[in-house]
Amino acid sequence: MDAETFYRALSARDARFDGSFFVGVTTTGIYCRPICPARTPARERCVFFQRATEAERDGFRACFRCRPELAPGGAHVDALPSLVKAALARIDRGYLNEHSVDELASELGVTTRHLRRATEAELGVSPVELAQSRRLSLAKQLLQDTQLSLTDIAFASGFSSVRRYNALFSARFGRPPSAIRRGHGAPSSARASARAARQQGGGDGANGGGEGSEGATIPLRLDYRPPFDWATLLKFLGDRAIPGVESVTDGVYRRTVRIGESSGVVSVEHDPHRGALWAHASVSLSGVLMPLRARLRDLFDLDAHPRAIVEHLGSDPLLGPLVAARPGLRVPGAFDRFETGVRAIAGQMVSVRAATTLAGRIARAFGDPLGEREGEGDRLFPTAGVLAAASIDQVASLGFPRARALALIGLARAVADGALVLDDDAGTYESKIEAFKALPGFGEWTAQYMAMRVLGWPDAFPASDLGVRKALGMAPASAVLTMAEPWRPWRAYAAMHLWTSLAQGG
């Protein structure tokens, strides 16, 4: 897109372009999202950027009305080189909050200098500048949406020094954090969201599923590009919710969380008026909000570009009517990649309901209790290390055939000893699929399903899946692959449309 196209999208406030570009206004020094409600500036006052970090690098400050820190990210397949994509994913999960750039480069197998040059070439900023931008964006969001103290916000955003946080924040936004808090009134957005949800009959409001009254949880607003088919996404996750770990009730997704040494509960619901999801996390998760936010964006596929997907798949004679009926369909990702891998093994050759039961038994037998809780949402899913130490007989006693018990333990051991790194975003998707297929009990279906949900690869496609084949008239897998060739690079979305057409009768 050129500058004139950007300006037309800006003038139309087209939400489908939200997060795809940002506009800096030279007379104010402010940069905005294309959906900003402020008066549209004259064309000659506009400078366009593809990334928020580029606008910040050039001295523009984030708008307090449209809040660029909430804009959905870019998820075009292979849009970035593998190295930069892997570094960006780790930084988004807060890696540099606890590690150095040298450690990040070493983990990615390159020198620090090479990593810095690669990120500067692709993103316009160094890894340190990118991490700093992510921390400041989260801090700004927490200042406007929560009642956390200013000190708690500093540490929750990944800063190790309150003084450093205050200095960087003031330099970036032109005012100290305390001025932002005074000017915006901490929980107003959460209360507005709660009212809107109740008016829609959408559960318990923005605090639905949370721990008690407002203020007992930390709200996180997660914006997306419309359209967004929340109902279908929620049904998919609800049908596969692991008993004791996940639940879907009255329009609210709720689950237990373990990230590092932190554990708690998070609930998520839809706020269609704002074009966002609201997550409410236990206060015990305040130290891991950055990776929590990244995991939720992955789970709900919030960085998808529905406009591009609809334009491509909607032109296909077979998929066109399905896409037209559900243009906001998303591909559910993984909140916990190992957990979803176990769920994939449980789903081999059995119904969705049977697989859900088996996954629940794994959680009950090997998962840790969440504090003193008992009942719904009381288990933390077991780690790879715990399941790696289990015997085949222990897993088989839960109802797993021995071959699948062996596959489950094989996956756990590969992850526990580092032979398979599920959170590693480096390398090609094809190489990762081959790594999956090298595990015992992993065939093409499981590997493709893992690529689709665990890796979030938009072109993954389980051609041998029974549901996909049913939707295509029981064609053999080889014929399905041929039929799906024109659907690249969005075949995972095609699979979701085919599955949904069966579940909803058309």
C-alpha positions, 0 to 999 in steps of 0.5 A: 500500500502507498501513502495515498491508499493509507490515507483513504483507509485512514479517512474511512476509519476502516477497522480492517486495517487496524494494526496494519499501519499507523499515522504520525501527525507532524503538527502534534507529534502524535501517532495514531491507529487508522481507527482513531476517533479524532478529526482526520488530519490533512494529508500533508500533515500525515506520515505513515508507518507500518509499525508502531516502533517505527513511529516511536523511533522517529519521535512520535508519541502514542495517542491517548484516544485510540491507544496504539498499544492495543492495535492487533499485530501483524500475522502474515505468513512468512512476513518476516525472516525466520530469525527476526520472527523468532526474536520478536515472538520471544520479546513479545513473551517477555524474554528480555525482561529476565534475560539479556540480548546476548542470551537471546542471540545465543539461544537463536544461534547467532551473534548479538551483532547479527541479531541487532542488525537483522531486527534493525533492518526488518523492524527499524529498531534494536531488540532492546528498543523493541522490548522497551517499546513493549514494556511501555505499551503494556504500562500505558495500558495498565495505567488506563485500564487497571487499579494497580499501583504505579509501582506494581505497574512498573514491575508488571510491565517488565521493568526492574527499576521504578526510577528507570520506568518513570524516566523512560515513560516520561521521555516516551509520552511527555508526561509521568505515569502519575499524570496518566493515571490522574487524567484517565481514571483507572478502571473506567474502560473495564466498567464500560465494558462490563455495562456493554456486555450486560446490555448484550446479555453476554455473561457476567460483564467484563469481570465475568468469571473473575475472582470476586468484585472489580479490582480483585482481577487485572483487566487486559483489553485485547483488540482485533481486526473485525469481523470476529466470529466469537460464537464459533470460536468459543464453541470450538474451545468449549467442546474441547475444554479440558475438565478441571483446567478450562470451561466455557459458560455463558459466553465466558472462556475461563482457564487455569494458568501456570507461567513460570512460577506464577499460577492463577486463573484468567477469564475472557469474554467478548466486547463487540462494542469495542471490537475487543476481548476483555481478559481478567487475570488473577492478581497472582499473575501480575508478574507475567502479564506480558507472556499471558497477553501473548498467549491469549492473542495466540489462543484466540487468533487475534492478529489474523487479517480477516480481510486478506483471508476472506478475499482469497478463500471467498473467491473459491467456488467451494469455500465461497459460500462458507466464507461469506456466511462466517467471514470472521472465523478464526483458527484457535491456537494454543494457550499452552503449546505442550498442553495442546500437543497432549490434547492432539494425541488424545484426539487420535482416532476418537471423538472430540468428547472422548478426547476431552475426557481423556485429557481431563483424566491426565489433568486430574491424575498428574496436574497440580491443584490450584491452591485450595480450590476444588471443583471447576477450574481447580487443576493446573495442567501437568508440565512436560517434566511431570508426564515424562516421568510417568510410566506407560502403564500409568497413562494407559490406566486412564483409558489410553491405548498403549500406542497413544500412551507411548506417543504422549510420553514420547512427546513429554520426554522430547519437550522435557529434555529439549529435543523438541522446543515447542516455543521456538519460532525459528526454522521453517514450519515444514522442518517442524512438521518433520520433527513432529512426525519423527516422534513415536505415534505421530502421523501426518494428521497429528503433525498437521494439527500441531502445526495448525494449532500449536505453531499457529501456521495458517497454511497447515492442513490435515488433509486426512482428517475425517471431518475435512474429508466428510465436508468434501464428499469423503474424497481421499486425502490425496484428492483433498490435498489437490483440492486445497492447493488453491487455498494456500496460504490460508489452508488452516482457515479452510479447514476451520470452515469445513469443520464448522460447516459440518458442526452447524449443518452447512 
